[in-house]
């Protein structure tokens, strides 16, 4: 299979079904990464984040 382009691009030589699967797979990994990032940022920088949020809401 010829995987063209960067993330988000549709592979030109895939069928519609495969396109849907690959898009969903890529989106799933993106959601996992985002959840991990948010979890780690909350766990590590909890006080910094709280101070930042308080400043933004003043």
Backbone torsions as a table, in degrees:
resi	resn	phi	psi	omega
1	UNK	NA	137.9	-177.6
2	UNK	-96.1	109.1	-176.6
3	UNK	-94.3	100.8	-176.3
4	UNK	-98.9	152.3	171.5
5	UNK	78.5	-179.7	179.5
6	UNK	-96.9	179.7	-179.7
7	UNK	-56.5	134.1	-179.2
8	UNK	104.4	-28.1	177.1
9	UNK	-73.5	148.8	178.0
10	UNK	-90.7	131.2	177.3
11	UNK	-68.3	126.3	-170.9
12	UNK	-68.1	-26.6	-173.3
13	UNK	-104.3	23.5	177.7
14	UNK	-104.0	158.4	174.4
15	UNK	-81.8	168.6	-179.7
16	UNK	-59.9	-41.6	179.9
17	UNK	-61.6	-45.3	179.6
18	UNK	-65.4	-39.0	176.9
19	UNK	-55.0	-49.1	-178.1
20	UNK	-60.3	-44.9	-179.5
21	UNK	-61.7	-46.7	-177.4
22	UNK	-66.6	-40.3	178.0
23	UNK	-62.0	-45.1	-179.4
24	UNK	-63.8	-41.4	-179.5
25	UNK	-62.5	-45.2	-179.5
26	UNK	-65.0	-42.1	179.7
27	UNK	-64.3	-40.1	179.2
28	UNK	-60.5	-45.8	178.4
29	UNK	-63.2	-37.8	179.1
30	UNK	-63.6	-43.3	179.0
31	UNK	-64.2	-42.0	178.0
32	UNK	-60.6	-45.6	180.0
33	UNK	-62.0	-42.0	-179.4
34	UNK	-64.6	-43.6	178.3
35	UNK	-62.1	-44.6	178.6
36	UNK	-62.4	-42.4	-179.5
37	UNK	-61.9	-46.7	179.9
38	UNK	-63.7	-44.1	179.9
39	UNK	-60.5	-47.8	-178.6
40	UNK	-65.7	-41.6	-179.5
41	UNK	-65.3	-37.2	177.1
42	UNK	-69.0	-41.1	-176.5
43	UNK	-70.4	-43.3	-174.1
44	UNK	-83.8	-45.0	-173.3
45	UNK	-111.9	42.5	-175.5
46	UNK	-61.8	-47.5	-178.1
47	UNK	-67.7	-42.9	179.6
48	UNK	-61.8	-44.1	179.9
49	UNK	-63.3	-41.9	-179.6
50	UNK	-62.7	-44.1	179.1
51	UNK	-63.2	-43.2	-179.8
52	UNK	-62.0	-45.4	179.7
53	UNK	-63.4	-42.1	179.3
54	UNK	-62.3	-41.1	178.4
55	UNK	-63.4	-41.0	-178.7
56	UNK	-66.1	-30.2	-175.4
57	UNK	-91.4	-2.2	179.5
58	UNK	-74.1	NA	NA
